[in-house]
Amino acid sequence: MHTDVLLQVLRGADISKRLNYGHVDLVRLKEGGVDVQFFAIWPNPSLYGDGGMFKQSLRLIDRLNKIIADNPDKISLTRTPSEIEAVVEQGKIAACIGVEGGTAIENSLNKLKILYDRGVRYLGLTWNDSPDWASCAKDESSSEYTGNRGLTDFGKEVIRWMNKNGMIIDVSHSGEHTFWDVIKQSHKPIIASHSCTYKLCSHYRNLKDDQIKAIGKNKGVIFINFYPGYLMNGFNQRYYALRKSSQALMDSMKQVYGDDHLGYRSYRNRFLLENANDFRPDIELIVDHMDYIISLIGDDHVGLGSDFDGISIVPRGIDDVSKMPELTRVMLQRGYSTERIQKILGGNFMRVFREVSIQ
Ligand SMILES: [Zn+2]
């Protein structure tokens, strides 16, 4: 449900080829048996926050469309459940678009509509920054935050617009106040496109039991994030310490690579992977979070979020998207039925998309 691979594209990656860095490209999607992929449109607020968020979102959509136009035999843009089915039937990858961060709409329903018309089918209401109309989890958990909590009247209008026009509401990154306002306001199922459970890892990004139960009642779905720092307690402390202790090395490698962002980043990520190997979690932990959600609300409400290429490190056993079948192996080992596995691998998403879509 969520890959940030377009950021790699911005740095110069050609994802039509098999890359030896990062997590996602068209070849590895195919190897991993991934038929449907949501590409996240994330305009970086520290670069575009001064009035350029909407424009940068359109630019990212253009970049995705260029990849699709250059690889017509491999991938197609899909905007409806039936388009997804038709493209998958042809053996191609169905590309869907999700926007991450409500700041992208710049307080305008008209801009939201333009994004919809360009193919966007989910909007993450917030990223780690709060638009004027909704508070994010990071801000809500900060004692310094002085803005609104929850949805403003305009925020509620955004929710009504999305319900009416067939756009899925994504609450990953949303604060609890925003979350509960959305639950009250939305009469369509919602998603958390890349989130884990607070019970197993007490990070502000994760969903608490009462939130998980509310998503169950709402008939929504939680798609698990693979970032070790959202999967296990204690990981981030060790990982941040590693990053801090290697800062001088990283600074010198930046000099070596110069403007080659990809070269530097792939060096950095390989270094971090090797040095965090003894304390990064195993793939089993991803399924532990699924198990926990299933124990609370059943298997109609779980799926795969990944956050590939938006995260700098992954659990052991799932180094990139080509390794997705390893997750199926773990689910089979735990005795999950074929029916349950099919729900998790896409059935639950398709049910929500059919319920929300107006086309
Ligand atoms: Zn995110």
Boltz pocket constraint, residues with backbone or C-beta under 6 A from the ligand:
constraints:
  - pocket:
      binder: B
      contacts: [[A, 100], [A, 173], [A, 194], [A, 310]]
      max_distance: 6.0
